Amino acid sequence: MGWWQVGADTLADSRFVVSPLAEAVAGLLVLERATAAHPGERAWLESRLPAYRRWKAGHPVSALVIGAALAPRWIADFLVPAPVPAPPGQAPPSFADELARVRATPPGRARADLAEAAGRGPLPAALDRDDLAERAADAVEWVWTHTVLPDWPRRRRLLEADVVARSAQLGRGGWAEAVNGMRPGVRWLGGSRLQINTHDHPPRELGVAQLLFVPVTPYQSWVCWDIPRRYGLVYPCSGALTEAGSRPVPAALGALIGPARAAVLLLLASPLSTTQLVALTGQGLGSVGRHLRVLLDAGLVRRRRAGRSVLYFRTEAGDVLAGCGD
C-alpha cells in the first residue's frame, strides 16, 4: 500500500480547500472514461458526452494529449498541480489562475509527465511538440466552460458543505474520523501515517510540507503535489450531500410550506448543521435559522448535539411530508 508519513507540523498546517481546476479535471475524467458512478452522474455524462466527443474530433492534438495524460495507471502531474491556498483575508485562486499554472508547464516537463503516465514508454510521434501543456489546458478549459461553470454555484455549495462536515469530524474524532472512507484505500494508520491508496508504492516522508484535502463532486480521486512545498489528496464529495443538493423541490411541497423551507426539509434526510445548510441552500444564516425553528415547532425535524455542532434531521412526519415515507 502507499502511505505518507505526516509530521506534527504538517498536520498543524493541513487544510481542506476547494479547487475549481480539480473540479474541472474530475469532470474531464468522467467524460474521457465515459463511466459514471451513480445515476445522477450518469445523467450528467449522457447529456454532455456527445458535445465533448464533437470537441475532441475537432481538436485531435488536444484529444491525443488528454488520452495520454489521463492514463488508467497515472494522471500526468502537470495537469493536476497541488492547489495553492489563498493567504488569510484574500480571495481563493480562480479557475483562470489555476489553469495558468498548467499552461505555464515547461515543454520538457510536460513530455516527461506524459511518458510517466503512459508507463515510461515512448510517446507517439504526434506528441513530440512543445505545446502539450497548452493543448491539455484547452481541454480542461472546454470542460469548465461548457459543463462546470453553468452549475458552479451549486457545486461550490456542495463542496463547501463537505469541507464543513469533514472539519467537524476532525474536531470530534481527529484525523482518523476525518479521512477514513474519504476515498477507496484512504485511511489513517496511526503513528502519523496516512494511507493514500492500496498500490505497492514506497512510503513518502512529507517533511514540513503543507497537506491539502480537496473535494470534488464527480466520483473521482487522485493525489497531487508540488514537491517539497505541498501535497494534495483529491477525493469525491460526500454522496449524500451530492444527491441531496441536486434534488429539486417538488412543486406541491413548495406550495405547502414555501420553496425555501422545503429545500431545507429535503436536505435533512441526513443530519446536517446550520452551517452546512447555509452552504447547500445558498440561503442566509438568519433565513435557515427561521426555517429550522418552524420545522422544529411543527415536529418535522429534531436536533442533537455532536461535539461542538448541533445537527438537524427529519422525523418520521418530516419524511412523509418530504415524500420519503411513500
Contacts in CASP RR format, 6 or more apart in sequence:
PFRMAT RR
TARGET T0000
AUTHOR 0000-0000-0000
METHOD contacts of the structure
MODEL  1
MGWWQVGADTLADSRFVVSPLAEAVAGLLVLERATAAHPGERAWLESRLP
AYRRWKAGHPVSALVIGAALAPRWIADFLVPAPVPAPPGQAPPSFADELA
RVRATPPGRARADLAEAAGRGPLPAALDRDDLAERAADAVEWVWTHTVLP
DWPRRRRLLEADVVARSAQLGRGGWAEAVNGMRPGVRWLGGSRLQINTHD
HPPRELGVAQLLFVPVTPYQSWVCWDIPRRYGLVYPCSGALTEAGSRPVP
AALGALIGPARAAVLLLLASPLSTTQLVALTGQGLGSVGRHLRVLLDAGL
VRRRRAGRSVLYFRTEAGDVLAGCGD
1 185 0 8 1.000
1 195 0 8 1.000
1 197 0 8 1.000
1 198 0 8 1.000
1 199 0 8 1.000
1 200 0 8 1.000
1 201 0 8 1.000
2 195 0 8 1.000
2 196 0 8 1.000
2 197 0 8 1.000
2 198 0 8 1.000
2 199 0 8 1.000
2 200 0 8 1.000
2 201 0 8 1.000
2 202 0 8 1.000
2 203 0 8 1.000
3 189 0 8 1.000
3 193 0 8 1.000
3 194 0 8 1.000
3 195 0 8 1.000
3 196 0 8 1.000
3 203 0 8 1.000
3 204 0 8 1.000
4 193 0 8 1.000
4 194 0 8 1.000
4 196 0 8 1.000
4 203 0 8 1.000
4 204 0 8 1.000
4 205 0 8 1.000
4 206 0 8 1.000
4 211 0 8 1.000
4 231 0 8 1.000
5 192 0 8 1.000
5 193 0 8 1.000
5 203 0 8 1.000
5 204 0 8 1.000
5 205 0 8 1.000
5 206 0 8 1.000
5 207 0 8 1.000
6 14 0 8 1.000
6 192 0 8 1.000
6 193 0 8 1.000
6 194 0 8 1.000
6 206 0 8 1.000
6 211 0 8 1.000
7 192 0 8 1.000
7 206 0 8 1.000
7 207 0 8 1.000
7 208 0 8 1.000
8 192 0 8 1.000
9 207 0 8 1.000
9 208 0 8 1.000
10 206 0 8 1.000
10 207 0 8 1.000
10 208 0 8 1.000
10 209 0 8 1.000
10 210 0 8 1.000
10 211 0 8 1.000
11 175 0 8 1.000
11 192 0 8 1.000
11 211 0 8 1.000
13 210 0 8 1.000
13 211 0 8 1.000
14 210 0 8 1.000
14 211 0 8 1.000
14 212 0 8 1.000
14 213 0 8 1.000
15 85 0 8 1.000
15 210 0 8 1.000
15 212 0 8 1.000
15 213 0 8 1.000
16 163 0 8 1.000
16 166 0 8 1.000
16 167 0 8 1.000
16 212 0 8 1.000
16 213 0 8 1.000
16 214 0 8 1.000
16 215 0 8 1.000
17 83 0 8 1.000
17 85 0 8 1.000
17 92 0 8 1.000
17 163 0 8 1.000
17 212 0 8 1.000
17 213 0 8 1.000
17 214 0 8 1.000
18 92 0 8 1.000
18 156 0 8 1.000
18 159 0 8 1.000
18 160 0 8 1.000
18 163 0 8 1.000
18 214 0 8 1.000
18 215 0 8 1.000
19 83 0 8 1.000
19 93 0 8 1.000
19 98 0 8 1.000
19 214 0 8 1.000
19 216 0 8 1.000
19 234 0 8 1.000
20 94 0 8 1.000
20 95 0 8 1.000
20 98 0 8 1.000
20 144 0 8 1.000
20 148 0 8 1.000
20 152 0 8 1.000
21 81 0 8 1.000
21 83 0 8 1.000
21 95 0 8 1.000
21 98 0 8 1.000
21 99 0 8 1.000
21 102 0 8 1.000
21 140 0 8 1.000
22 80 0 8 1.000
22 83 0 8 1.000
22 214 0 8 1.000
22 216 0 8 1.000
22 234 0 8 1.000
23 144 0 8 1.000
23 148 0 8 1.000
23 152 0 8 1.000
23 155 0 8 1.000
23 159 0 8 1.000
23 216 0 8 1.000
23 217 0 8 1.000
23 218 0 8 1.000
24 95 0 8 1.000
24 140 0 8 1.000
24 141 0 8 1.000
24 143 0 8 1.000
24 144 0 8 1.000
24 148 0 8 1.000
25 75 0 8 1.000
25 79 0 8 1.000
25 80 0 8 1.000
25 140 0 8 1.000
25 143 0 8 1.000
25 220 0 8 1.000
26 216 0 8 1.000
26 217 0 8 1.000
26 218 0 8 1.000
26 220 0 8 1.000
26 234 0 8 1.000
27 143 0 8 1.000
27 147 0 8 1.000
27 148 0 8 1.000
27 216 0 8 1.000
27 218 0 8 1.000
27 220 0 8 1.000
28 66 0 8 1.000
28 70 0 8 1.000
28 139 0 8 1.000
28 140 0 8 1.000
28 143 0 8 1.000
29 70 0 8 1.000
29 218 0 8 1.000
29 220 0 8 1.000
30 36 0 8 1.000
30 41 0 8 1.000
30 44 0 8 1.000
30 45 0 8 1.000
30 218 0 8 1.000
30 219 0 8 1.000
30 220 0 8 1.000
31 45 0 8 1.000
31 48 0 8 1.000
31 49 0 8 1.000
31 52 0 8 1.000
31 143 0 8 1.000
31 147 0 8 1.000
32 66 0 8 1.000
32 67 0 8 1.000
32 70 0 8 1.000
33 70 0 8 1.000
34 45 0 8 1.000
34 49 0 8 1.000
35 45 0 8 1.000
36 42 0 8 1.000
36 44 0 8 1.000
36 45 0 8 1.000
36 219 0 8 1.000
37 218 0 8 1.000
37 219 0 8 1.000
37 236 0 8 1.000
38 219 0 8 1.000
38 239 0 8 1.000
38 243 0 8 1.000
40 243 0 8 1.000
40 246 0 8 1.000
41 218 0 8 1.000
41 219 0 8 1.000
44 147 0 8 1.000
48 146 0 8 1.000
48 147 0 8 1.000
51 146 0 8 1.000
52 142 0 8 1.000
52 143 0 8 1.000
52 147 0 8 1.000
55 139 0 8 1.000
55 142 0 8 1.000
56 62 0 8 1.000
56 63 0 8 1.000
56 66 0 8 1.000
56 139 0 8 1.000
57 63 0 8 1.000
59 135 0 8 1.000
59 138 0 8 1.000
59 139 0 8 1.000
61 126 0 8 1.000
61 129 0 8 1.000
61 135 0 8 1.000
62 135 0 8 1.000
62 136 0 8 1.000
62 138 0 8 1.000
62 139 0 8 1.000
63 139 0 8 1.000
64 124 0 8 1.000
64 126 0 8 1.000
64 127 0 8 1.000
65 114 0 8 1.000
65 127 0 8 1.000
65 132 0 8 1.000
65 135 0 8 1.000
65 136 0 8 1.000
65 139 0 8 1.000
66 136 0 8 1.000
66 139 0 8 1.000
68 76 0 8 1.000
68 114 0 8 1.000
68 117 0 8 1.000
68 118 0 8 1.000
68 123 0 8 1.000
68 124 0 8 1.000
68 127 0 8 1.000
69 75 0 8 1.000
69 76 0 8 1.000
69 79 0 8 1.000
69 113 0 8 1.000
69 114 0 8 1.000
69 117 0 8 1.000
69 136 0 8 1.000
70 76 0 8 1.000
70 79 0 8 1.000
70 117 0 8 1.000
71 117 0 8 1.000
71 118 0 8 1.000
71 119 0 8 1.000
73 117 0 8 1.000
73 119 0 8 1.000
74 116 0 8 1.000
74 117 0 8 1.000
74 119 0 8 1.000
75 117 0 8 1.000
75 222 0 8 1.000
76 110 0 8 1.000
76 113 0 8 1.000
76 114 0 8 1.000
76 116 0 8 1.000
76 117 0 8 1.000
76 136 0 8 1.000
77 113 0 8 1.000
77 116 0 8 1.000
77 224 0 8 1.000
77 225 0 8 1.000
78 102 0 8 1.000
78 105 0 8 1.000
78 109 0 8 1.000
78 110 0 8 1.000
78 113 0 8 1.000
78 133 0 8 1.000
78 136 0 8 1.000
79 102 0 8 1.000
79 113 0 8 1.000
79 136 0 8 1.000
79 140 0 8 1.000
80 222 0 8 1.000
80 224 0 8 1.000
80 234 0 8 1.000
81 98 0 8 1.000
81 101 0 8 1.000
81 102 0 8 1.000
81 224 0 8 1.000
81 226 0 8 1.000
82 212 0 8 1.000
82 224 0 8 1.000
82 225 0 8 1.000
82 226 0 8 1.000
82 229 0 8 1.000
82 230 0 8 1.000
82 231 0 8 1.000
82 232 0 8 1.000
83 93 0 8 1.000
83 98 0 8 1.000
83 212 0 8 1.000
83 214 0 8 1.000
83 230 0 8 1.000
83 232 0 8 1.000
84 93 0 8 1.000
84 226 0 8 1.000
84 230 0 8 1.000
85 92 0 8 1.000
85 210 0 8 1.000
85 212 0 8 1.000
86 92 0 8 1.000
86 93 0 8 1.000
95 144 0 8 1.000
95 149 0 8 1.000
99 137 0 8 1.000
99 140 0 8 1.000
99 141 0 8 1.000
99 144 0 8 1.000
102 133 0 8 1.000
102 136 0 8 1.000
102 137 0 8 1.000
102 140 0 8 1.000
103 133 0 8 1.000
103 134 0 8 1.000
103 137 0 8 1.000
104 133 0 8 1.000
105 113 0 8 1.000
105 132 0 8 1.000
105 133 0 8 1.000
107 129 0 8 1.000
107 130 0 8 1.000
107 131 0 8 1.000
107 132 0 8 1.000
107 133 0 8 1.000
110 132 0 8 1.000
110 133 0 8 1.000
110 136 0 8 1.000
111 123 0 8 1.000
111 127 0 8 1.000
111 128 0 8 1.000
111 132 0 8 1.000
114 123 0 8 1.000
114 127 0 8 1.000
114 132 0 8 1.000
115 121 0 8 1.000
115 122 0 8 1.000
115 123 0 8 1.000
148 155 0 8 1.000
154 245 0 8 1.000
154 246 0 8 1.000
155 217 0 8 1.000
157 245 0 8 1.000
157 279 0 8 1.000
157 280 0 8 1.000
157 281 0 8 1.000
157 282 0 8 1.000
158 217 0 8 1.000
158 237 0 8 1.000
158 241 0 8 1.000
158 242 0 8 1.000
158 245 0 8 1.000
158 279 0 8 1.000
158 280 0 8 1.000
159 215 0 8 1.000
159 216 0 8 1.000
159 217 0 8 1.000
159 237 0 8 1.000
160 279 0 8 1.000
161 241 0 8 1.000
161 272 0 8 1.000
161 276 0 8 1.000
161 279 0 8 1.000
161 280 0 8 1.000
162 215 0 8 1.000
162 237 0 8 1.000
162 238 0 8 1.000
162 241 0 8 1.000
163 215 0 8 1.000
164 273 0 8 1.000
164 275 0 8 1.000
164 276 0 8 1.000
164 279 0 8 1.000
165 238 0 8 1.000
165 241 0 8 1.000
165 272 0 8 1.000
165 273 0 8 1.000
165 276 0 8 1.000
166 178 0 8 1.000
166 182 0 8 1.000
166 213 0 8 1.000
166 215 0 8 1.000
167 178 0 8 1.000
168 273 0 8 1.000
168 306 0 8 1.000
168 307 0 8 1.000
168 308 0 8 1.000
168 309 0 8 1.000
169 177 0 8 1.000
169 178 0 8 1.000
170 177 0 8 1.000
170 178 0 8 1.000
171 178 0 8 1.000
171 307 0 8 1.000
171 308 0 8 1.000
172 306 0 8 1.000
172 307 0 8 1.000
175 188 0 8 1.000
175 194 0 8 1.000
176 187 0 8 1.000
176 188 0 8 1.000
176 190 0 8 1.000
178 188 0 8 1.000
179 186 0 8 1.000
179 187 0 8 1.000
179 188 0 8 1.000
179 194 0 8 1.000
179 213 0 8 1.000
180 186 0 8 1.000
180 187 0 8 1.000
180 188 0 8 1.000
181 187 0 8 1.000
182 213 0 8 1.000
182 233 0 8 1.000
182 235 0 8 1.000
183 221 0 8 1.000
183 233 0 8 1.000
183 235 0 8 1.000
183 236 0 8 1.000
184 198 0 8 1.000
184 221 0 8 1.000
185 195 0 8 1.000
185 196 0 8 1.000
185 197 0 8 1.000
185 198 0 8 1.000
186 194 0 8 1.000
186 195 0 8 1.000
186 196 0 8 1.000
186 197 0 8 1.000
186 221 0 8 1.000
186 233 0 8 1.000
186 235 0 8 1.000
187 195 0 8 1.000
188 194 0 8 1.000
188 195 0 8 1.000
189 195 0 8 1.000
193 203 0 8 1.000
194 211 0 8 1.000
194 233 0 8 1.000
196 223 0 8 1.000
196 233 0 8 1.000
197 223 0 8 1.000
206 231 0 8 1.000
207 228 0 8 1.000
209 225 0 8 1.000
209 227 0 8 1.000
209 228 0 8 1.000
209 229 0 8 1.000
209 230 0 8 1.000
209 231 0 8 1.000
210 229 0 8 1.000
210 230 0 8 1.000
210 231 0 8 1.000
211 230 0 8 1.000
211 231 0 8 1.000
211 232 0 8 1.000
211 233 0 8 1.000
212 230 0 8 1.000
212 231 0 8 1.000
212 232 0 8 1.000
212 233 0 8 1.000
213 232 0 8 1.000
213 233 0 8 1.000
213 235 0 8 1.000
214 232 0 8 1.000
214 233 0 8 1.000
214 234 0 8 1.000
214 235 0 8 1.000
215 234 0 8 1.000
215 235 0 8 1.000
215 236 0 8 1.000
215 237 0 8 1.000
216 234 0 8 1.000
216 235 0 8 1.000
216 236 0 8 1.000
216 237 0 8 1.000
217 236 0 8 1.000
217 237 0 8 1.000
217 242 0 8 1.000
218 236 0 8 1.000
219 236 0 8 1.000
220 234 0 8 1.000
220 236 0 8 1.000
221 233 0 8 1.000
221 234 0 8 1.000
221 235 0 8 1.000
221 236 0 8 1.000
222 234 0 8 1.000
223 231 0 8 1.000
223 232 0 8 1.000
223 233 0 8 1.000
223 234 0 8 1.000
224 231 0 8 1.000
224 232 0 8 1.000
224 234 0 8 1.000
225 231 0 8 1.000
225 232 0 8 1.000
240 269 0 8 1.000
240 270 0 8 1.000
241 270 0 8 1.000
241 276 0 8 1.000
241 280 0 8 1.000
244 266 0 8 1.000
244 267 0 8 1.000
244 269 0 8 1.000
244 270 0 8 1.000
244 280 0 8 1.000
245 267 0 8 1.000
245 280 0 8 1.000
247 266 0 8 1.000
249 259 0 8 1.000
249 262 0 8 1.000
249 263 0 8 1.000
249 266 0 8 1.000
250 262 0 8 1.000
250 323 0 8 1.000
253 262 0 8 1.000
253 265 0 8 1.000
253 266 0 8 1.000
253 321 0 8 1.000
253 322 0 8 1.000
253 323 0 8 1.000
254 261 0 8 1.000
254 262 0 8 1.000
256 262 0 8 1.000
256 321 0 8 1.000
257 265 0 8 1.000
257 321 0 8 1.000
260 281 0 8 1.000
260 283 0 8 1.000
260 287 0 8 1.000
260 291 0 8 1.000
261 291 0 8 1.000
261 294 0 8 1.000
261 295 0 8 1.000
263 281 0 8 1.000
263 283 0 8 1.000
264 277 0 8 1.000
264 281 0 8 1.000
264 283 0 8 1.000
264 288 0 8 1.000
264 291 0 8 1.000
264 292 0 8 1.000
264 295 0 8 1.000
265 295 0 8 1.000
265 300 0 8 1.000
265 301 0 8 1.000
265 314 0 8 1.000
265 318 0 8 1.000
265 321 0 8 1.000
265 322 0 8 1.000
266 322 0 8 1.000
267 277 0 8 1.000
267 280 0 8 1.000
267 281 0 8 1.000
268 277 0 8 1.000
268 295 0 8 1.000
268 301 0 8 1.000
268 312 0 8 1.000
268 313 0 8 1.000
268 314 0 8 1.000
269 313 0 8 1.000
269 314 0 8 1.000
269 319 0 8 1.000
269 322 0 8 1.000
269 324 0 8 1.000
270 313 0 8 1.000
271 304 0 8 1.000
271 306 0 8 1.000
271 311 0 8 1.000
271 312 0 8 1.000
271 313 0 8 1.000
272 280 0 8 1.000
272 311 0 8 1.000
272 312 0 8 1.000
272 313 0 8 1.000
273 309 0 8 1.000
273 310 0 8 1.000
273 311 0 8 1.000
273 312 0 8 1.000
274 285 0 8 1.000
274 288 0 8 1.000
274 289 0 8 1.000
274 292 0 8 1.000
274 310 0 8 1.000
274 312 0 8 1.000
277 283 0 8 1.000
277 288 0 8 1.000
277 292 0 8 1.000
277 312 0 8 1.000
278 284 0 8 1.000
278 285 0 8 1.000
278 288 0 8 1.000
281 288 0 8 1.000
283 291 0 8 1.000
292 301 0 8 1.000
292 303 0 8 1.000
292 312 0 8 1.000
295 301 0 8 1.000
295 312 0 8 1.000
296 302 0 8 1.000
296 303 0 8 1.000
296 312 0 8 1.000
298 317 0 8 1.000
299 315 0 8 1.000
299 317 0 8 1.000
299 318 0 8 1.000
300 314 0 8 1.000
300 315 0 8 1.000
300 317 0 8 1.000
300 318 0 8 1.000
300 321 0 8 1.000
301 312 0 8 1.000
301 313 0 8 1.000
301 314 0 8 1.000
301 315 0 8 1.000
301 318 0 8 1.000
302 312 0 8 1.000
302 313 0 8 1.000
302 315 0 8 1.000
303 310 0 8 1.000
303 311 0 8 1.000
303 312 0 8 1.000
303 313 0 8 1.000
304 310 0 8 1.000
304 311 0 8 1.000
304 313 0 8 1.000
305 311 0 8 1.000
314 322 0 8 1.000
314 324 0 8 1.000
316 325 0 8 1.000
318 324 0 8 1.000
319 325 0 8 1.000
320 326 0 8 1.000
END
